[in-house]
Amino acid sequence: MLSNLIYLIFILILSWSPSGFGAANNDKEQADTQSTFLKGELVVPKAPVGDEDEPAPLDWDKTIVSRSVGQVGDRPDAESQILNAFKNGQLAYFFQRYEEAMAYWLPLAKKGFADAQSNVAWMYQNGLGVEKDLAQAVNWYNKAATQQQAVAQNNLGSLHDQGLGVERDLNKAFTWFEKSANNNYRFGQYNLGLAYLEGKGTEVNKKLAEFWLRKALASGVDQAKAKLDDLKVLQSTSAH
């Protein structure tokens, strides 16, 4: 009962925070490195939100189970074990018990759970609860990204763009940003818009740049506004 109450408080805090705790400590870094793309944030469970005009996203529990339960066995209690382990890892991370979070997530990641794979990659990328290892980060992001995990796709694109843990390749970076954006991840949308704006890994396309930057801004990526303002200046200059 107490653990459920603590987790409820945890969820309420996440719902109040606009960007989730995975990105909270990286706001300055993100704001200072727009030209090298924004990293994403740790995968966190969020309650469905929405209104009559916009349907709510899938409930995170059902999403996790549909992707993972078949990969860890057919036991009747497999679903609850997956969800409990994943949530316990989130709770440990929230209280900065990073080694404990890894102890929960790594077994799930090894069994093919995409969200856990993305979180393990984040931990290796940032040296949280484990020694920093960008090659391992790339490895785990790849595993999650090939399962259509949008955060992993975006972060893998960022590593390819910056040449971190992998040889720099703007074409691969663009491909992963495009996949992430099409999977409705806000930082993937921003990064794809920025790629079209700056011609990174693709030809400059102002219309597509505006399209994706507007979607990112609508999803809460405030940095997109400055890029849209830059785009307006470019369009005004070209018109003359």
Secondary structure, DSSP 8 states (H G I E B T S, - for coil): -HHHHHHHHHHHHHHHSSS-HHHHTTHHHHHH-GGG---------------SSS-----HHHHHHHHHHHHH---TTHHHHHHHHHHHHHHHHHTT-HHHHHHHHHHHHHTT-HHHHHHHHHHHHHTSSS---HHHHHHHHHHHHTTT-HHHHHHHHHHHHHTSSS---HHHHHHHHHHHHHTT-HHHHHHHHHHHHHTSSS---HHHHHHHHHHHHHTT-THHHHHHHHHHHHHHHHH-
